[in-house]
Amino acid sequence: MPVLHRLSTLTSQLLVDREALLRTLHWPVLVWESVPALPTSVARTERLTQTGRRPQARSMEPLVFEVRPRPRDSGTEVTVGRSPECDIVLSEPTVSRMHARFRREPHTGMWSVTDLESHNGTFQGGVLIVPGRSAPLFQRDSLRLGGVELVFLQACAFEHYVRTSGLRSPARLTRGG
């Protein structure tokens, strides 16, 4: 299973102990900001509320995937797609079974993304990546795999992203004394 976090949890951890979070999280990460609402088939099977209406399907909070291979692999490549064989699984119909590959260059430490001839394409900053060609990734990059919008973040860009995203921690943290 890929390591998955809720953005609100990481935001809280960042506020409590920034250094510990930066040490324990495997970098870089992918943030899926607009996780879709429950499928309508799921919403139809829910019970009616007290007012007699079905509950509204709400989008979930942003999710954060650590970009790293599964424990079975020791390589530097991370696959993303709908297939359970991928390191990061995005269960969305617009994402191909094997959609893209992230790779860390061992000599420079630079990351890149390669479209694996997906049906709906991989976009970086709104520009289509040519299938089979790698595109370098920077500290913060906007990606779209099919219809899924993601943000690629290195550790140095994560804190800035959290502080400017407008997401506030759901719990107020205080230290006892």
N, C-alpha and C positions, 0 to 999 in steps of 0.2 A: 504494500500500500504506500502511495506517496504521502509525504508529510504535509498535512493540510491544517491551516489555522484560520480562525476568524480574525478579521482585521481589528475588531474592537478588543479582542483579547491581547493582541500584540501592542495595540495602542496603550492599554492599561499597563502592560509590562514595561513599555518604553518609559512611561511616566514614573514608575516605581524604581526601576534599576536599568538604565540605558545600557550600561556596559555589559551586564549579564545577558541581556537580550541580544546584543550584537555578537557576543561570544557563542551563544548557544544555537542561534538560528543559522541554518546552512544557507549561504548566499550564492547566487542571487535568488530573488523570489519573483513569482508572477502573481499579480493581483487581478482577480476577476471582480470588477467593480459592480457590474449589473447582472448578478445571478438571477436567472428568470424566475418568475412565479411558478407555483405548482402547476403541473399540467392540468388542463381542464378536466381530463378524465379522473384525476385525483380529486379535484374540487367537487365534482358531481357526486362522488361517493361519500362526502362528508355530511354529517347531520345538519339539519336546519338549526339556526340560532333561535333564541327565545322570541325574536321578532318575526320568525317565520321565513327569514331569508337565509340563503346560503352564505357562509363566511367568504369574504373576498380573498382571493389568492394574492398574497403579497410577495414581492421580491425579497429574497433573503439578503442579509448583509454581505458585504464584500468578503471573498475568500482569498486566502494567500497560500500558494503552493511553493514549497521549496523546490528549486530547480536542481534536482540531483537524481542519479539513477537509483533504481530499486536496490535493496541490499544484495540481491543475487549478482548484481553487476559491479565491477570495479572500474568500469570505463569512464570516459569523460563525455559521453553522449547521453542525452535525455530525450526520449520520444514523447510526443503529445498527440492525442487523438481519442477517438471513441472506443477503440479496442481495449479490452482488459489487459492486453499484452503491453500496452504503452506504460511508460513511467508515470505520466500524468494523464489521467482519464478525464475528458470533458464530454459528458453525456448530453450532447446537443446534436440535433439532426444536421446542422450545417457544417459540422466538423467531420472530416473524413476519419476512417478507421485509423490510419497512420497518416496524420496530417502534417506534422513538422518535427524537426529535430533541432535541439539546442546542443551546441558543442563548445567546450572550453579548450582553447588552444593551450597545450601544456607548456610551451616555451614562453608565451607572452601573457597568459592568463586572460586574454580577451575572449569574450563569448560571441557566438554567432548563431543565427537561426537559418535553417534551410527548409524550404517547402518541399514536401515529399510527393509532389505531383498530386496535390489534393484537388478535390472537385471544385471547391469554392474559393481556393486561393488563400495565401498568407500575405498580409499587408503590414508594412512597417511605416509608421508615420503617414498612413494613407496611400502609400505607394506599393503596388504589387511587387512581390519578390518573385523573380524568375524561378520556376521550379528547378530543383537540382543545384541551384547556385546559393552559396552561403552569403548572408548579409551580416556585417558586423553590428553588434549591439553595444550601446553606450551605457552610461550610468543609469539613465532613465530613458526608456523607449516605449512608445505606444505600438501595440501589435493588435492585429485582428486576424483570427483564425476562423474562416467561414464567417459566421455572425457573432462570434465571441470576441468581445473587446477585453484585452489584457494590458497590464502595465508591467514591463520588465524593470526591476529595480535592483541595483547593487546596494550594498550596505550603506554606503555614504549618501545615497539618494533616498533611502527609505525614511529616515527621520524627517527630512524636508517634505516628502510626500505626505506623511501622516499629519504633520503640522499644517499643511496647506489644503488637505482634502476636506476639511470641515467636519470630519468624523470626530465626535467627542466620545470619550469613554462613558459607557452607560452607568458606571459606578464612580462615586467620588471617593478617591483614595486619600486616607489621612494616616499619619503615623501616630501611634499611641505614645504617651509619655508618662 
